[in-house]
Amino acid sequence: MNCRSEVLEVSVEGRQVEEAMLAVLHTVLLHRSTGKFHYKKEGTYSIGTVGTQDVDCDFIDFTYVRVSSDELDRALRKDALRNSGGDGLGQMSLEFYQKKKSRWPFSDECIPWEVWTVKVHVVALATEQERQICREKVGEKLCEKVINIVEVMNRHEYLPKMPMQSEVDNVFDTGLRDVQPYLYKISFQITDALGTSVTTTMRRLIKDTLAL
Amino acid sequence: METDINSQDRKDLDKFIKFFALKFNLAIKDIPEVTHEAKKALAGQLPAIGRSMCVEISLKTSEGDSMELEIWCLEMNEKCDKEIKISYTVYNRLSLLLKSLLAITRVTPAYRLSRKQGHEYVILYRIYFGEVQLNGLGEGFQTVRVGTVGTPMGTITLSCAYRINLAFMSTRQFERTPPIMGIIIDHFVDRPYPSSSPMHPCNYRTTGEDTGVTYPSVEDSQEVCTTSFSTSPPSQCVFTVTKAHFQTPTPVVTDTLRVPMAGLAFSHQLSSSRLSYQPAALGVGSADLAYPVVFAAGLNTTHPHQLMVPGKEGGVPLAPNQPAHGAQADQERLATYTPSDGAHCAATPSSEDTETVSNSSEGRASPHDVLETIFARKVGAFVNKPINQVTLTSLDIPFAMFAPKNLELEDADPMVNPPDSPDTESPLQGSLHSDGSSGGSSGNTHDDFVMIDFKPAFSKDDILPMDLGTFYREFQNPPQLSSLSIDIGAQSMAEDLDSLPEKLAVHEKNVREFDAFVETLQ
């Protein structure tokens, strides 16, 4: 099974970065979260209810829907803030994975099954008028991105099977109290305009290879 | 359609589709009215092949214009997926589809409009079954396929078609342009596609938000419109007319404004800016049932009529929009006026005496055929009298074209009463005649003039002893300046001419003094 990969690109102003990224993250996680599973006897389970709420962006003319889970929101904000607001190109990856138990001494394997990559190009604007135009344009772009996300989600491609109670932690993140998203991790890659990311990637590859 | 689906799965599938149509596993707050309407529309059935469930979102302005914004369509086609598991896969996919629906609803242009709805416009919804009707979305509408879910009975598809051409809205609806003459006429627009389901407002913001205007939960959309778009304050002359009223000659008048009838009482006329004047030369006369309400008028649109003449305060007289676009019977009309040249002499009731004089002299100077016009006197409100058409040749009286030829009708007219203070008018009438005839003097004017009790705009009664209306009446017709009267002027002119040589002689005698004076100035 190959990992499904989707790439989204947005150009935003510095102060819009956090909101744009949260909008994408929340929209994806809205589709990749369920209510908490409540397992019963005889191998059956019931699914809790998930609430939703609207989030109005302050720096973008845009509103998105997120899961009504403050815990999840806090976790995502912490990740989104790691991205700097300076000029340049930033890349955020939201990876959904499954854990595969391995025998000792090997650690559990993380097998990604879906990766969302958001490339953020940060621009600096000089005048207020440009910023106002940017507000509207970025809003429209994000609307398109939401439509793209929804189209991908509804292709109904591979999704992990619903696990037994003993294996639920291999598929879902059960650490949150009110929602149960698929296991995910967020990583960032920040480069400057010159695109030195290739160098850092190569360096990392060599290091990892040597570490093994 | 033959399927291998068992009865339990079938039951589950129906349940899931019904829940999807109404409400699914997400914690979506139910709005009782919407649930009720949806259930009513479903009427115990489910979306099926050829029977799509459509939700139409439209916008309706306070002026009565409406526009479809988007149409959500839940369809089912014949493509079956027999392998799929109902209780697990279909359930999860329908749940995903509902989440996608939530996400997409915030992305369409209608969402931003719905957040700003209030006094200027409201967003309405309508649920119907059958063929989806996309014609109202304008050109170039976009379609988003939100998602599909295959089931053993068929494939469910949810799509949204939304309008992108909002140009009509941006240039007209959202600009705060006040009505030209403070006239507000509410119309109810007929839907282009008549359907059994009425429109309902979408006013369902969650608690904690400033909802602004809240609408009563009513079933009938007409009532919603009525309560949503209120008319102007009672002191203004405002009508609320439904389309039905066009068929009857008695519009609802919310003000006590009555109309003086005759043209000779021209200078008396009080009409405020709200009253509209329509010269007969414009050739009004078509039986235009789309003709909007006319103020204080015994409205009979089948006859050409002339409304009361604006008075000194009136400034620019107005006439309602001509029925060039009479097809839009439902649209609001604002009173605008484009006088034709032939009637301009009649159409300029100036508040200045000098202008009045000049106009009337113009009228007299112009060829008589210009003054020959079709004059149709308008019957005042609440008067059960037929309108008469009178043709006049030029009379040697000012404002002759407004003088009714037949005064008997006016005498019998219950609305016509002698004015309280006609004396101020006589000098005006008399002074305008070069031959000194007083053809147009008091007698006719008294008979024709109807002194009415009117309430000027924005005035408040019983607050001051001298309110705006009283002030207006008292100072409306000041006496003519003596220096402007032609007779006196003519006499003084003759005297001046006679005395001119003497004056010249005196001036010549004092030439040196004058020169010295001029030098001091330099």
Contacts between the chains, C-beta under 8 A, distances in Angstrom:
chain1	res1	chain2	res2	distance
A	27	B	103	5.6
A	30	B	99	5.4
A	30	B	102	7.6
A	30	B	103	6.4
A	31	B	96	5.9
A	31	B	99	5.4
A	31	B	100	6.8
A	31	B	103	7.8
A	34	B	95	7.8
A	35	B	25	7.7
A	47	B	25	7.0
A	49	B	25	6.4
A	49	B	26	7.1
A	49	B	27	4.7
A	50	B	25	7.8
A	50	B	26	6.0
A	50	B	27	6.4
A	51	B	26	7.5
A	51	B	27	4.0
A	52	B	26	6.3
A	52	B	27	7.2
A	52	B	28	7.4
A	52	B	99	7.6
A	52	B	102	5.8
A	53	B	206	7.8
A	54	B	106	6.6
A	54	B	206	8.0
A	61	B	112	7.5
A	63	B	106	4.7
A	63	B	111	6.9
A	63	B	115	7.8
A	64	B	103	7.2
A	64	B	106	6.0
A	65	B	99	8.0
A	65	B	102	4.9
A	65	B	103	5.2
A	65	B	106	5.7
A	68	B	27	7.4
A	143	B	107	4.2
A	143	B	108	8.0
A	146	B	103	5.5
A	146	B	104	7.0
A	146	B	106	7.6
A	146	B	107	4.9
A	147	B	104	6.8
A	147	B	107	6.3
A	147	B	144	5.7
A	149	B	103	7.5
A	150	B	100	4.4
A	150	B	103	5.7
A	150	B	104	5.9
A	150	B	144	7.8
A	150	B	146	6.2
A	150	B	147	7.0
A	151	B	145	7.3
A	153	B	96	6.2
A	153	B	100	6.1
A	153	B	147	7.4
A	154	B	96	6.7
A	154	B	97	6.6
A	154	B	100	5.8
A	154	B	145	7.9
A	154	B	146	6.8
A	154	B	147	3.1
A	154	B	148	6.6
A	156	B	93	6.0
A	156	B	96	7.9
A	156	B	149	7.8
A	159	B	92	7.9
A	162	B	88	7.1
